[in-house]
Amino acid sequence: MLLNAETALSTSKVLLVPYSSWHVPRYHEWMQDEEIQEATASEPLTLDEEYSMQRSWRQDADKLTFISCHPISQDRTKHSVQLTPEDEAGENMVGDINLFLRVDDGDEGDEIPQLVGELELMIAEKVNQRKGFGKASLLAFMRYIVERQTEILDEFVQGSDVSVEQREKLVQSAAAATGGVKRFQCLSVKIGQANLRSLALFESLGFVKVSEEPSFFGEFELRKMDLGLEGIRESLDAAGVEGYVQLHYGRKE
């Protein structure tokens, strides 16, 4: 997605930057790990394929992603100091967080279509796990997408492979539910049944299992219907994630 190409998100706990070509070598290293492949349901790619995937995440209207990095000092953000390449260098990268947009129109395709945002979160290396990077990344990302959801959904509806018929139904659905403002019906995440830490993280933030039984693929789907901004701000405060600010991201592909 092009929306966040010039936006970084800074907090006291994590820095989120747009996934760019200079992140690919480190990301590719992570994705050679079999445990990470299993946790993310991913197949190993060549380096060239990884670069192609990065371009897809940057350009496709149904995908939005940031790379999670160690935080920068809050003094720098207060003085609007520009980010440096070192801030997002490989040794400062810890993971990524993604949003995949899809239209949910029921199993038979005959229900009023709703816009669903599916989340994916990864903190890649064990040395960076259980240190709060995942929760901070998730909360900062949720605040961004809730604040910018109309722009996100406009880019999705206008630039993706949504059919004309679905597009009209989406607009009508939004008009009926929210006075014409496009909003997510919900945020969703799919987590392997054995990944108890991730399940606990998302449930602590108000995500609820769609079913008490895992899917055929051994996953639980959890959804969060209440996307009020005030609740997300309260969760940021409760987690000790301070100083949320959107920074201009000036590096160009």
C-alpha positions in Angstrom: 0.0 0.0 0.0 1.3 3.5 -0.9 -0.4 5.3 2.0 2.4 4.7 4.6 5.3 5.1 2.2 6.4 8.3 3.9 5.2 7.6 7.4 7.1 6.1 10.4 5.5 5.5 13.8 7.6 6.2 16.9 6.9 5.2 20.5 8.9 4.7 23.6 8.9 1.0 23.1 9.2 0.5 19.3 9.8 2.3 16.0 7.8 1.2 12.9 9.1 2.1 9.5 7.7 1.2 6.0 9.0 -2.1 4.6 11.6 -1.0 2.1 14.2 -2.7 -0.2 17.0 -2.1 2.3 15.2 -4.2 4.9 15.0 -7.3 2.6 18.5 -8.9 3.2 17.9 -9.0 7.0 14.2 -10.1 6.5 15.4 -12.8 4.2 17.8 -14.1 6.8 14.9 -14.4 9.3 12.7 -16.3 6.8 15.3 -19.0 6.3 14.6 -20.2 9.9 12.4 -23.2 9.9 10.7 -22.2 13.2 9.8 -18.8 11.7 8.5 -20.5 8.5 6.3 -22.7 10.6 5.0 -20.0 12.8 4.2 -17.7 9.9 2.9 -20.5 7.6 5.5 -19.4 5.0 7.6 -21.1 2.4 11.3 -20.2 2.0 11.9 -17.8 -0.9 15.0 -16.9 -2.8 16.5 -13.4 -2.2 15.1 -12.2 -5.6 11.7 -13.6 -4.7 11.9 -11.7 -1.3 12.6 -8.4 -3.1 9.6 -9.1 -5.4 7.4 -9.8 -2.3 8.6 -6.5 -0.7 7.6 -4.6 -3.8 4.2 -6.3 -3.6 3.7 -5.2 0.0 4.6 -1.7 -0.9 2.5 -1.4 -4.1 -0.6 -3.6 -3.6 -3.7 -1.9 -2.4 -4.7 -4.8 -0.1 -1.5 -4.9 1.9 0.0 -2.5 4.5 3.1 -3.3 6.4 5.8 -1.9 8.7 9.1 -3.2 10.0 9.4 -3.1 13.8 12.7 -1.7 15.1 14.3 -0.8 18.4 12.9 2.6 19.6 14.7 5.9 19.1 15.0 8.3 22.0 11.9 10.4 22.8 14.0 13.5 22.9 14.6 13.1 19.2 10.9 12.8 18.4 10.1 15.9 20.5 12.6 17.9 18.4 11.4 16.3 15.1 14.8 14.9 14.4 15.0 13.0 11.1 15.4 9.3 11.2 18.8 8.0 10.1 19.6 4.7 8.2 21.2 3.4 11.4 17.8 3.6 13.2 16.4 0.9 10.9 19.6 -1.0 10.1 19.5 -4.8 10.3 20.8 -5.0 13.9 17.9 -2.7 15.0 15.2 -4.6 13.2 13.1 -7.0 15.4 10.1 -8.0 13.3 7.2 -6.9 11.2 3.5 -6.2 11.4 1.1 -6.4 8.5 -2.5 -5.7 7.5 -4.2 -7.7 4.8 -7.5 -6.3 3.6 -10.2 -8.6 2.4 -13.9 -8.6 1.6 -16.0 -11.0 3.7 -19.3 -11.8 1.9 -20.1 -15.1 3.6 -19.3 -18.7 2.8 -21.7 -18.6 -0.1 -20.9 -15.1 -1.3 -24.4 -14.0 -0.9 -24.2 -11.7 2.2 -23.6 -8.0 2.3 -19.8 -7.6 1.9 -17.9 -6.3 4.8 -14.3 -5.0 5.0 -12.1 -7.1 7.2 -8.6 -6.2 8.2 -6.5 -9.3 8.9 -3.4 -8.7 11.1 -0.1 -10.6 11.1 2.6 -10.0 13.7 6.1 -11.4 13.9 9.0 -10.8 16.3 11.6 -12.8 14.6 14.4 -13.8 16.9 14.1 -15.3 20.4 16.5 -12.7 21.8 13.9 -10.0 21.0 10.8 -11.9 22.2 9.1 -11.4 25.5 10.5 -7.9 25.7 7.3 -6.0 24.8 8.1 -5.4 21.1 5.1 -7.4 19.9 2.5 -5.7 22.0 4.0 -2.2 21.4 4.0 -2.9 17.6 0.5 -4.2 17.6 -0.9 -1.3 19.6 0.9 1.4 17.6 -0.2 -0.2 14.4 -3.8 -0.5 15.5 -3.8 3.2 16.4 -2.5 4.1 13.0 -4.9 2.0 11.0 -8.0 3.0 13.1 -7.0 6.7 12.7 -6.4 6.3 9.0 -9.0 3.6 8.1 -11.0 5.8 5.7 -7.8 6.5 3.6 -6.7 2.8 3.9 -10.1 1.6 2.7 -10.3 4.2 -0.1 -7.0 3.0 -1.5 -8.1 -0.6 -1.2 -11.5 -0.2 -2.9 -10.1 2.0 -5.7 -6.9 0.1 -6.3 -7.6 -3.6 -5.7 -9.3 -6.3 -7.6 -12.7 -5.7 -5.9 -15.4 -6.2 -8.5 -17.7 -3.3 -9.5 -20.6 -5.1 -7.9 -18.7 -5.6 -4.6 -17.5 -2.0 -4.6 -21.1 -0.7 -4.9 -22.2 -3.0 -2.1 -19.4 -1.9 0.1 -20.2 1.7 -0.4 -23.9 1.1 0.3 -23.0 -1.0 3.4 -20.8 1.8 4.7 -23.4 4.4 4.1 -26.0 2.4 6.0 -23.8 1.6 8.9 -21.6 4.7 9.4 -23.1 7.5 7.5 -21.1 7.0 4.4 -17.7 6.7 6.1 -15.8 3.6 5.2 -14.8 1.6 8.3 -13.6 -1.9 9.1 -16.2 -4.3 10.1 -13.6 -5.8 12.4 -9.9 -6.6 12.8 -9.1 -10.3 12.5 -6.1 -12.5 13.3 -5.4 -16.2 12.7 -3.1 -18.0 15.2 -2.0 -21.6 15.4 -3.6 -23.4 18.3 -0.2 -24.2 19.9 0.9 -20.5 19.9 -0.4 -19.8 23.4 1.6 -16.6 23.8 0.2 -15.0 20.7 -3.3 -16.1 21.6 -2.9 -14.6 25.1 -1.6 -11.3 23.6 -4.5 -10.8 21.3 -7.1 -11.9 23.8 -5.7 -9.4 26.3 -6.4 -6.6 23.8 -10.1 -7.6 23.2 -9.8 -10.1 20.4 -12.3 -12.9 20.7 -12.2 -16.4 19.2 -14.8 -16.9 16.4 -15.0 -20.6 17.4 -13.8 -22.6 20.4 -12.5 -25.2 18.0 -9.5 -24.6 15.7 -10.0 -24.7 12.0 -9.0 -27.6 9.7 -5.6 -25.9 9.5 -5.2 -26.0 13.3 -5.7 -22.2 13.7 -8.0 -20.1 15.7 -9.5 -16.9 14.2 -10.0 -14.1 16.6 -11.8 -10.9 15.9 -12.0 -7.5 17.5 -15.2 -5.6 16.8 -14.8 -2.6 19.0 -12.3 -0.4 17.2 -12.8 2.8 19.2 -9.7 5.0 19.3 -10.1 5.8 23.0 -9.8 2.1 23.9 -6.6 1.7 21.9 -5.1 4.8 23.6 -6.0 3.4 27.0 -4.3 0.1 26.0 -1.2 2.0 24.9 -1.1 3.7 28.3 -1.7 0.5 30.2 1.2 -1.2 28.3 3.5 1.8 29.1 3.8 2.6 25.4 4.3 6.4 25.5 5.1 9.2 23.0 3.2 7.9 20.0 4.0 10.2 17.1 3.9 9.9 13.3 7.2 11.0 11.7 7.9 11.9 8.1 9.9 9.1 6.5 12.1 10.5 3.9 14.1 7.6 2.4 13.1 6.8 -1.1 13.1 3.5 -2.9 
